[in-house]
Amino acid sequence: MTSCDLSQKSCKPCEGGVSPMTQDEANEMLSQLNDDWQLQAEPIEIQRTFKFKNYYHTIAFVNALAWIAHQEDHHPDIEVSYNRCLVRYSTHAIGGLSENDFICAAKIDALL
């Protein structure tokens, strides 16, 4: 499966009761994303920092990201500054990573 394949999928509702991905599963999924995504151990999440020319471009990106999050009903933690945006995904309902995190990351990759 490629990042393109992930970006064509839709998130599935996740209300808990499902086990989070193992480290090996997460690494396999991570290999399908842009190399700038990183797997973090504490807390368990994937994250990527996006850099932009100016504040306007940063906020345009954040607005597009917000639209994706709304459409998929899967929301990242984001930190925004003048020309940078840190995006972090984790499925809080299961206390770890799910396919939804990687689907949304792939959709964000497709924006750029």
N, CA, C and O atoms as a DFTB+ gen file, in Angstrom:
448 C
 N C O
     1  1       0.848      -1.186       0.000
     2  2       0.000       0.000       0.000
     3  2       0.885       1.237       0.000
     4  3       1.891       1.277       0.708
     5  1       0.534       2.220      -0.763
     6  2       1.300       3.458      -0.841
     7  2       0.551       4.573      -0.129
     8  3      -0.608       4.425       0.258
     9  1       1.247       5.694       0.034
    10  2       0.610       6.859       0.641
    11  2      -0.626       7.255      -0.148
    12  3      -1.628       7.681       0.427
    13  1      -0.556       7.114      -1.458
    14  2      -1.703       7.431      -2.302
    15  2      -2.890       6.550      -1.928
    16  3      -4.024       7.023      -1.860
    17  1      -2.626       5.274      -1.686
    18  2      -3.700       4.377      -1.276
    19  2      -4.301       4.821       0.056
    20  3      -5.522       4.840       0.208
    21  1      -3.462       5.174       1.011
    22  2      -3.954       5.635       2.311
    23  2      -4.790       6.903       2.162
    24  3      -5.815       7.054       2.827
    25  1      -4.360       7.805       1.298
    26  2      -5.077       9.071       1.167
    27  2      -6.444       8.896       0.512
    28  3      -7.273       9.804       0.564
    29  1      -6.687       7.753      -0.098
    30  2      -7.983       7.472      -0.713
    31  2      -8.952       6.794       0.261
    32  3     -10.137       6.653      -0.039
    33  1      -8.452       6.381       1.411
    34  2      -9.297       5.735       2.415
    35  2     -10.002       6.784       3.267
    36  3      -9.667       7.968       3.230
    37  1     -10.972       6.328       4.023
    38  2     -11.664       7.183       4.986
    39  2     -11.503       6.588       6.378
    40  3     -11.388       5.373       6.543
    41  1     -11.496       7.465       7.369
    42  2     -11.375       7.017       8.753
    43  2     -12.634       6.277       9.181
    44  3     -13.743       6.581       8.744
    45  1     -12.422       5.291      10.053
    46  2     -13.528       4.544      10.630
    47  2     -13.710       4.997      12.080
    48  3     -12.725       5.266      12.767
    49  1     -14.944       5.084      12.549
    50  2     -15.158       5.482      13.941
    51  2     -14.407       4.567      14.899
    52  3     -14.383       3.349      14.723
    53  1     -13.798       5.167      15.908
    54  2     -13.028       4.399      16.882
    55  2     -13.373       4.916      18.275
    56  3     -12.910       5.982      18.680
    57  1     -14.171       4.173      18.991
    58  2     -14.616       4.591      20.314
    59  2     -13.961       3.797      21.438
    60  3     -14.419       3.836      22.580
    61  1     -12.913       3.092      21.121
    62  2     -12.247       2.282      22.126
    63  2     -12.594       0.817      21.945
    64  3     -13.340       0.456      21.035
    65  1     -12.059      -0.019      22.803
    66  2     -12.305      -1.446      22.705
    67  2     -11.464      -2.118      21.628
    68  3     -11.582      -3.323      21.405
    69  1     -10.619      -1.344      20.962
    70  2      -9.724      -1.854      19.929
    71  2      -8.299      -1.635      20.418
    72  3      -7.991      -0.606      21.020
    73  1      -7.448      -2.593      20.161
    74  2      -6.050      -2.439      20.578
    75  2      -5.319      -1.479      19.655
    76  3      -5.561      -1.470      18.448
    77  1      -4.418      -0.661      20.221
    78  2      -3.602       0.204      19.366
    79  2      -2.620      -0.639      18.548
    80  3      -2.369      -1.803      18.860
    81  1      -2.081      -0.036      17.516
    82  2      -1.090      -0.714      16.682
    83  2       0.135      -1.080      17.492
    84  3       0.497      -0.405      18.456
    85  1       0.761      -2.164      17.078
    86  2       2.049      -2.526      17.659
    87  2       3.121      -1.626      17.041
    88  3       2.862      -0.923      16.065
    89  1       4.300      -1.653      17.602
    90  2       5.430      -0.881      17.073
    91  2       5.722      -1.297      15.626
    92  3       5.959      -0.443      14.772
    93  1       5.707      -2.591      15.354
    94  2       5.979      -3.075      13.990
    95  2       4.908      -2.610      13.011
    96  3       5.228      -2.192      11.899
    97  1       3.651      -2.679      13.408
    98  2       2.559      -2.214      12.541
    99  2       2.691      -0.718      12.267
   100  3       2.502      -0.266      11.137
   101  1       3.016       0.042      13.304
   102  2       3.167       1.487      13.151
   103  2       4.338       1.806      12.217
   104  3       4.234       2.706      11.383
   105  1       5.430       1.091      12.348
   106  2       6.582       1.325      11.471
   107  2       6.246       0.999      10.023
   108  3       6.688       1.701       9.114
   109  1       5.474      -0.051       9.799
   110  2       5.056      -0.409       8.444
   111  2       4.189       0.697       7.848
   112  3       4.381       1.087       6.696
   113  1       3.248       1.194       8.620
   114  2       2.377       2.270       8.141
   115  2       3.185       3.560       7.917
   116  3       2.954       4.288       6.952
   117  1       4.118       3.825       8.808
   118  2       4.944       5.029       8.704
   119  2       5.740       5.021       7.400
   120  3       5.976       6.075       6.810
   121  1       6.149       3.854       6.955
   122  2       6.937       3.754       5.723
   123  2       6.130       4.178       4.489
   124  3       6.698       4.394       3.419
   125  1       4.827       4.296       4.639
   126  2       3.961       4.692       3.528
   127  2       3.720       6.203       3.471
   128  3       3.047       6.700       2.567
   129  1       4.276       6.923       4.443
   130  2       4.103       8.374       4.509
   131  2       5.373       9.087       4.081
   132  3       6.410       8.459       3.873
   133  1       5.283      10.404       3.951
   134  2       6.453      11.230       3.698
   135  2       7.490      10.957       4.783
   136  3       7.144      10.740       5.944
   137  1       8.754      10.971       4.397
   138  2       9.842      10.658       5.337
   139  2       9.938      11.620       6.511
   140  3      10.604      11.309       7.499
   141  1       9.290      12.780       6.433
   142  2       9.355      13.756       7.525
   143  2       8.468      13.390       8.718
   144  3       8.613      13.969       9.795
   145  1       7.555      12.437       8.536
   146  2       6.748      11.983       9.677
   147  2       7.633      11.150      10.591
   148  3       8.448      10.353      10.126
   149  1       7.466      11.341      11.892
   150  2       8.260      10.617      12.886
   151  2       7.347       9.903      13.862
   152  3       6.279      10.400      14.217
   153  1       7.780       8.741      14.285
   154  2       7.071       7.982      15.302
   155  2       7.656       8.337      16.654
   156  3       8.861       8.207      16.869
   157  1       6.805       8.784      17.565
   158  2       7.236       9.147      18.913
   159  2       6.775       8.067      19.890
   160  3       5.675       7.531      19.757
   161  1       7.611       7.754      20.859
   162  2       7.278       6.710      21.823
   163  2       6.489       7.233      23.018
   164  3       5.621       6.527      23.531
   165  1       6.766       8.435      23.466
   166  2       6.107       8.998      24.647
   167  2       5.665      10.427      24.390
   168  3       6.520      11.309      24.320
   169  1       4.415      10.695      24.251
   170  2       3.332       9.728      24.098
   171  2       3.409       9.077      22.722
   172  3       4.081       9.590      21.828
   173  1       2.730       7.961      22.550
   174  2       2.751       7.251      21.280
   175  2       1.941       8.054      20.269
   176  3       0.730       8.220      20.407
   177  1       2.644       8.549      19.244
   178  2       2.012       9.373      18.225
   179  2       2.925       9.462      17.018
   180  3       4.097       9.091      17.074
   181  1       2.362       9.965      15.917
   182  2       3.186      10.353      14.786
   183  2       3.122      11.862      14.694
   184  3       2.100      12.472      15.007
   185  1       4.228      12.465      14.259
   186  2       4.252      13.914      14.176
   187  2       5.115      14.366      13.010
   188  3       6.026      13.667      12.565
   189  1       4.794      15.554      12.538
   190  2       5.572      16.168      11.461
   191  2       5.494      17.674      11.616
   192  3       4.437      18.224      11.927
   193  1       6.619      18.337      11.397
   194  2       6.662      19.791      11.393
   195  2       6.674      20.275       9.950
   196  3       7.497      19.844       9.141
   197  1       5.763      21.165       9.645
   198  2       5.654      21.770       8.325
   199  2       6.161      23.203       8.417
   200  3       5.807      23.931       9.344
   201  1       6.992      23.610       7.457
   202  2       7.529      24.973       7.447
   203  2       7.004      25.703       6.218
   204  3       6.872      25.128       5.138
   205  1       6.706      26.994       6.414
   206  2       6.102      27.802       5.363
   207  2       6.834      29.120       5.206
   208  3       7.664      29.495       6.034
   209  1       6.509      29.814       4.129
   210  2       7.139      31.084       3.786
   211  2       6.742      32.198       4.759
   212  3       7.553      33.060       5.097
   213  1       5.476      32.164       5.204
   214  2       4.986      33.249       6.052
   215  2       3.732      32.796       6.805
   216  3       3.288      31.657       6.664
   217  1       3.183      33.685       7.590
   218  2       2.015      33.387       8.411
   219  2       0.795      33.052       7.558
   220  3       0.037      32.140       7.887
   221  1       0.606      33.780       6.475
   222  2      -0.541      33.544       5.597
   223  2      -0.540      32.105       5.081
   224  3      -1.570      31.432       5.130
   225  1       0.590      31.634       4.593
   226  2       0.693      30.267       4.087
   227  2       0.501      29.243       5.212
   228  3      -0.105      28.192       5.006
   229  1       1.011      29.554       6.378
   230  2       0.839      28.654       7.528
   231  2      -0.638      28.501       7.863
   232  3      -1.124      27.384       8.044
   233  1      -1.343      29.604       7.944
   234  2      -2.760      29.563       8.310
   235  2      -3.599      28.928       7.203
   236  3      -4.579      28.243       7.497
   237  1      -3.240      29.138       5.948
   238  2      -3.947      28.478       4.846
   239  2      -3.811      26.966       4.986
   240  3      -4.776      26.231       4.778
   241  1      -2.622      26.506       5.336
   242  2      -2.396      25.084       5.567
   243  2      -3.240      24.584       6.741
   244  3      -3.881      23.537       6.647
   245  1      -3.239      25.328       7.837
   246  2      -4.013      24.934       9.020
   247  2      -5.498      24.841       8.679
   248  3      -6.177      23.922       9.136
   249  1      -6.007      25.768       7.892
   250  2      -7.412      25.717       7.491
   251  2      -7.710      24.484       6.642
   252  3      -8.753      23.852       6.816
   253  1      -6.810      24.137       5.732
   254  2      -7.000      22.935       4.914
   255  2      -6.930      21.685       5.795
   256  3      -7.711      20.751       5.615
   257  1      -6.002      21.673       6.736
   258  2      -5.881      20.559       7.680
   259  2      -7.158      20.429       8.508
   260  3      -7.633      19.318       8.746
   261  1      -7.710      21.548       8.943
   262  2      -8.941      21.531       9.741
   263  2     -10.105      20.963       8.935
   264  3     -10.946      20.245       9.476
   265  1     -10.155      21.281       7.651
   266  2     -11.208      20.750       6.792
   267  2     -11.088      19.227       6.689
   268  3     -12.090      18.518       6.779
   269  1      -9.868      18.728       6.501
   270  2      -9.645      17.275       6.446
   271  2     -10.071      16.636       7.765
   272  3     -10.773      15.625       7.768
   273  1      -9.652      17.219       8.875
   274  2      -9.995      16.677      10.194
   275  2     -11.509      16.620      10.382
   276  3     -12.034      15.643      10.917
   277  1     -12.200      17.649       9.951
   278  2     -13.655      17.685      10.071
   279  2     -14.298      16.606       9.194
   280  3     -15.203      15.900       9.639
   281  1     -13.833      16.481       7.956
   282  2     -14.383      15.487       7.035
   283  2     -14.167      14.060       7.545
   284  3     -15.039      13.204       7.397
   285  1     -13.012      13.812       8.138
   286  2     -12.670      12.469       8.609
   287  2     -13.113      12.230      10.059
   288  3     -13.072      11.097      10.539
   289  1     -13.528      13.277      10.745
   290  2     -13.879      13.210      12.162
   291  2     -12.742      12.579      12.972
   292  3     -12.954      11.749      13.857
   293  1     -11.534      13.010      12.629
   294  2     -10.325      12.547      13.328
   295  2      -9.398      13.754      13.408
   296  3      -8.944      14.266      12.385
   297  1      -9.124      14.201      14.620
   298  2      -8.529      15.515      14.823
   299  2      -7.126      15.431      15.420
   300  3      -6.916      14.746      16.421
   301  1      -6.169      16.123      14.810
   302  2      -4.806      16.125      15.340
   303  2      -4.643      17.177      16.429
   304  3      -5.491      18.051      16.612
   305  1      -3.547      17.068      17.136
   306  2      -3.089      18.157      17.986
   307  2      -2.178      18.991      17.098
   308  3      -1.314      18.446      16.411
   309  1      -2.361      20.293      17.105
   310  2      -1.528      21.151      16.264
   311  2      -0.958      22.301      17.089
   312  3      -1.591      22.797      18.021
   313  1       0.245      22.706      16.724
   314  2       0.891      23.879      17.296
   315  2       1.266      24.781      16.128
   316  3       1.928      24.346      15.185
   317  1       0.842      26.030      16.195
   318  2       1.029      26.952      15.083
   319  2       1.891      28.130      15.527
   320  3       1.691      28.697      16.601
   321  1       2.846      28.483      14.683
   322  2       3.607      29.710      14.886
   323  2       3.672      30.443      13.545
   324  3       2.999      30.050      12.593
   325  1       4.452      31.472      13.466
   326  2       4.469      32.339      12.288
   327  2       4.639      31.563      10.974
   328  3       3.851      31.738      10.045
   329  1       5.659      30.713      10.898
   330  2       5.938      30.014       9.643
   331  2       6.138      28.506       9.845
   332  3       6.868      27.851       9.100
   333  1       5.476      27.987      10.860
   334  2       5.657      26.576      11.200
   335  2       4.381      26.016      11.795
   336  3       3.639      26.721      12.480
   337  1       4.129      24.735      11.527
   338  2       2.989      24.046      12.123
   339  2       3.410      22.626      12.473
   340  3       3.840      21.870      11.603
   341  1       3.287      22.269      13.726
   342  2       3.566      20.915      14.194
   343  2       2.235      20.180      14.272
   344  3       1.297      20.639      14.925
   345  1       2.162      19.034      13.599
   346  2       0.947      18.222      13.568
   347  2       1.254      16.895      14.248
   348  3       2.225      16.219      13.908
   349  1       0.414      16.530      15.214
   350  2       0.602      15.274      15.947
   351  2      -0.690      14.472      15.916
   352  3      -1.764      14.991      16.222
   353  1      -0.577      13.206      15.543
   354  2      -1.732      12.306      15.504
   355  2      -1.545      11.143      16.466
   356  3      -0.469      10.556      16.571
   357  1      -2.626      10.834      17.160
   358  2      -2.750       9.655      18.000
   359  2      -4.247       9.438      18.198
   360  3      -5.020      10.397      18.219
   361  1      -4.647       8.206      18.340
   362  2      -6.065       7.927      18.569
   363  2      -6.282       7.830      20.070
   364  3      -6.027       6.793      20.682
   365  1      -6.752       8.913      20.648
   366  2      -6.871       9.021      22.102
   367  2      -7.794       7.958      22.697
   368  3      -7.567       7.501      23.817
   369  1      -8.837       7.560      21.955
   370  2      -9.813       6.590      22.475
   371  2      -9.190       5.225      22.756
   372  3      -9.704       4.459      23.571
   373  1      -8.068       4.920      22.071
   374  2      -7.428       3.610      22.297
   375  2      -6.044       3.755      22.923
   376  3      -5.369       2.757      23.175
   377  1      -5.624       4.980      23.173
   378  2      -4.340       5.203      23.825
   379  2      -3.143       4.835      22.978
   380  3      -2.132       4.362      23.496
   381  1      -3.250       5.048      21.690
   382  2      -2.136       4.731      20.794
   383  2      -2.490       5.070      19.363
   384  3      -3.334       5.928      19.105
   385  1      -1.844       4.396      18.441
   386  2      -2.042       4.675      17.026
   387  2      -3.030       3.715      16.382
   388  3      -3.088       2.533      16.722
   389  1      -3.803       4.248      15.444
   390  2      -4.715       3.443      14.638
   391  2      -4.483       3.797      13.169
   392  3      -3.759       4.742      12.856
   393  1      -5.093       3.044      12.289
   394  2      -4.979       3.343      10.863
   395  2      -5.468       4.757      10.563
   396  3      -4.956       5.405       9.650
   397  1      -6.448       5.242      11.316
   398  2      -6.980       6.593      11.096
   399  2      -5.883       7.656      11.136
   400  3      -5.905       8.603      10.350
   401  1      -4.927       7.500      12.048
   402  2      -3.845       8.476      12.162
   403  2      -3.040       8.547      10.871
   404  3      -2.660       9.631      10.427
   405  1      -2.785       7.399      10.279
   406  2      -1.979       7.329       9.070
   407  2      -2.775       7.767       7.838
   408  3      -2.212       8.345       6.908
   409  1      -4.065       7.496       7.830
   410  2      -4.927       7.969       6.741
   411  2      -4.910       9.492       6.704
   412  3      -4.726      10.090       5.644
   413  1      -5.101      10.115       7.858
   414  2      -5.116      11.582       7.905
   415  2      -3.743      12.161       7.564
   416  3      -3.660      13.178       6.875
   417  1      -2.684      11.539       8.029
   418  2      -1.334      12.007       7.687
   419  2      -1.115      11.937       6.176
   420  3      -0.530      12.850       5.595
   421  1      -1.576      10.867       5.540
   422  2      -1.436      10.724       4.085
   423  2      -2.237      11.801       3.352
   424  3      -1.789      12.321       2.330
   425  1      -3.413      12.134       3.870
   426  2      -4.219      13.187       3.258
   427  2      -3.527      14.541       3.378
   428  3      -3.601      15.360       2.461
   429  1      -2.866      14.775       4.487
   430  2      -2.114      16.023       4.651
   431  2      -0.919      16.039       3.702
   432  3      -0.622      17.069       3.096
   433  1      -0.232      14.902       3.567
   434  2       0.872      14.827       2.603
   435  2       0.390      15.193       1.214
   436  3       1.098      15.868       0.466
   437  1      -0.807      14.754       0.865
   438  2      -1.354      15.007      -0.469
   439  2      -1.651      16.490      -0.697
   440  3      -1.715      16.938      -1.842
   441  1      -1.835      17.256       0.384
   442  2      -2.063      18.706       0.250
   443  2      -0.860      19.402      -0.367
   444  3      -0.995      20.373      -1.112
   445  1       0.301      18.891      -0.045
   446  2       1.535      19.568      -0.449
   447  2       2.039      18.957      -1.719
   448  3       3.072      19.378      -2.240
